[in-house]
């Protein structure tokens, strides 16, 4: 789905949805419900669905998103200049944040507003009167998939959360939120096309494979190993996807929506467009002959992890080093401020512009292999686990893992996830779900408190608006 399609929504949805005050982001029953009769023009349901996709392009994904997914973790440092806090990126990096940190509020708001758009899109599509039932169901399936994406972010970050469509102040138990996500994804699987069944103009829309892959990941986080294995295997054996032969191109323009891609946040049109606002700029090299702000820089700990494994291919595809010559000929000056930058955020064509052309990879086949490996190992199927793990390792010329010990294999898979998926916005959640967060972060001198930092604080502004909504423990 190229931006010539998503851009249709921009002017319309900005007044359609964003006119609502931020304080109402959990309550979409006021200005965010716009009947077709309220306007002289009748908008087609597809425009409303496109409006959900459009939420991934906004500024929050270029800054706050970095803070609460990577800078928090052992992968990323704040970067930039020592005197530039990035609003709250310094306290995120040091785990000294409080419930007033702006990045949590920004993403909490962004994800709930996205859910509101999805829910209203579903309702509008159901009631619009489309006669093409297959097309109607596809649009609803897309919206349900996108709603699940946003709820998955929220439940991983905050645990028990309100299910917006049921009660905007009462926090539903984690298990109930996951049930809700699973229902949306199962519904989506039934009606979404395969990737190969979309017309070229719709490349990038949610697919059956995307819903299956996300469902496998959702089950992984709940330790429902058999379900995680089954859905990961369904994606791998679908014939729709393949591992990109060259890992180094995975985050370049040439591989966008390519063979390994399962779902991406779309940013590229026929010409440079709004894209994902400033995603490349905020993470670009800073200082003399640089092209960005220098935030979310690779940590020395991540570099050591690559080097310890002898993983030069993924290291050099993930990290830009001061003084290197990039694949496109760009010379990174020795005068840039930080020694390393995130190469997965780099755009050759549009490195430092505010409007970027960079797709963010959300789901790809490499991760699905690792989901299958982890699930198989927990099920005691050591051979299947090693085979899936080694598919990923062989792609980057690393030796096979040969251990038959389940515990050793578990650690190998967790390590592989870090190296394979560095700066793909899952590291913090992986540390928490695997129970490693406290040990890892304290070893780095960070103030991780057990029973507190596993969950994000409910934003203070939200608690002021809805005082009945309880704060997470120890915040």
ABEGO torsion letter per residue (X at the ends): XBAAAAAAAAAAAAAAAAABBAAAAABAABAABBBAAABABBBBAAAAAAAAAAAAABAAAAAAAAAAAAAABAABBAEEBAABAGGAAAAAAAGABBAABAAAAAAAAAAAAAAAAAAAAAAAAAAAGBABAAAAAAAAAAAAAAAAAAAAAAAAAAEBBBBAAABAABBBBAAAAAAAAAAAAAAAAAABBBAAABBAAABGBBBAAAAAAAAAAAAAAAGBAAAAAAAAAAAAAAGABBBBABAAAAABAAABGBAABABBBBABBABBBAEBBGAAAAABBBEBGBABAGBGBBBAAAAAAAAAAGBAAAAAAABBBBGBBBAAGBBBBAABABABBBAAABBAAAAABABBABBBBABBAAAAAAAAAAAAAAAGBAAAAAAAAAAAAAAAGBBBBABABAAAAAAAAAAAAAAAABGAGAAAAAAAAAGAAAAAAAAAGBBBBBGAAABBBBBAAAAAABAABBBBBGX
